Amino acid sequence: DMARNRTWGDELTLRACVEAFGCVTHVVTSEAQNWYLVYRPDSPPEPASVAQLCEKNKLPTPKPGKDIFINYISPIHYNAVAALVTSP
């Protein structure tokens, strides 16, 4: 269900994605004490299993250890953060 637009997840869902895809996720939050969190997989998944999962869900296969950046507006909402790349 998480592959559908407008489907909400929580910290447990985020942790599951980190484990499934083997990515490193950086979270900037609105909380003063825990304003920056990093989630790393406990053990990197097998590249073949990630490729199979992505193919099944029609997703591009991420590079192992890819860094993802999101923000969290406490207590209810995550947003993707994308770099603005400009030409020199």
Secondary structure as a PSIPRED ss2 file (coil, helix, strand):
# PSIPRED VFORMAT (PSIPRED V4.0)

   1 D C   1.000  0.000  0.000
   2 M C   1.000  0.000  0.000
   3 A C   1.000  0.000  0.000
   4 R C   1.000  0.000  0.000
   5 N C   1.000  0.000  0.000
   6 R C   1.000  0.000  0.000
   7 T C   1.000  0.000  0.000
   8 W C   1.000  0.000  0.000
   9 G C   1.000  0.000  0.000
  10 D C   1.000  0.000  0.000
  11 E H   0.000  1.000  0.000
  12 L H   0.000  1.000  0.000
  13 T H   0.000  1.000  0.000
  14 L H   0.000  1.000  0.000
  15 R H   0.000  1.000  0.000
  16 A H   0.000  1.000  0.000
  17 C H   0.000  1.000  0.000
  18 V H   0.000  1.000  0.000
  19 E H   0.000  1.000  0.000
  20 A H   0.000  1.000  0.000
  21 F H   0.000  1.000  0.000
  22 G C   1.000  0.000  0.000
  23 C C   1.000  0.000  0.000
  24 V E   0.000  0.000  1.000
  25 T E   0.000  0.000  1.000
  26 H E   0.000  0.000  1.000
  27 V E   0.000  0.000  1.000
  28 V E   0.000  0.000  1.000
  29 T E   0.000  0.000  1.000
  30 S C   1.000  0.000  0.000
  31 E C   1.000  0.000  0.000
  32 A C   1.000  0.000  0.000
  33 Q C   1.000  0.000  0.000
  34 N C   1.000  0.000  0.000
  35 W C   1.000  0.000  0.000
  36 Y E   0.000  0.000  1.000
  37 L E   0.000  0.000  1.000
  38 V E   0.000  0.000  1.000
  39 Y E   0.000  0.000  1.000
  40 R C   1.000  0.000  0.000
  41 P C   1.000  0.000  0.000
  42 D C   1.000  0.000  0.000
  43 S C   1.000  0.000  0.000
  44 P C   1.000  0.000  0.000
  45 P C   1.000  0.000  0.000
  46 E C   1.000  0.000  0.000
  47 P H   0.000  1.000  0.000
  48 A H   0.000  1.000  0.000
  49 S H   0.000  1.000  0.000
  50 V H   0.000  1.000  0.000
  51 A H   0.000  1.000  0.000
  52 Q H   0.000  1.000  0.000
  53 L H   0.000  1.000  0.000
  54 C H   0.000  1.000  0.000
  55 E H   0.000  1.000  0.000
  56 K H   0.000  1.000  0.000
  57 N C   1.000  0.000  0.000
  58 K C   1.000  0.000  0.000
  59 L C   1.000  0.000  0.000
  60 P C   1.000  0.000  0.000
  61 T C   1.000  0.000  0.000
  62 P C   1.000  0.000  0.000
  63 K C   1.000  0.000  0.000
  64 P C   1.000  0.000  0.000
  65 G C   1.000  0.000  0.000
  66 K C   1.000  0.000  0.000
  67 D E   0.000  0.000  1.000
  68 I E   0.000  0.000  1.000
  69 F E   0.000  0.000  1.000
  70 I E   0.000  0.000  1.000
  71 N E   0.000  0.000  1.000
  72 Y E   0.000  0.000  1.000
  73 I E   0.000  0.000  1.000
  74 S C   1.000  0.000  0.000
  75 P C   1.000  0.000  0.000
  76 I C   1.000  0.000  0.000
  77 H E   0.000  0.000  1.000
  78 Y E   0.000  0.000  1.000
  79 N E   0.000  0.000  1.000
  80 A E   0.000  0.000  1.000
  81 V C   1.000  0.000  0.000
  82 A C   1.000  0.000  0.000
  83 A C   1.000  0.000  0.000
  84 L C   1.000  0.000  0.000
  85 V C   1.000  0.000  0.000
  86 T C   1.000  0.000  0.000
  87 S C   1.000  0.000  0.000
  88 P C   1.000  0.000  0.000
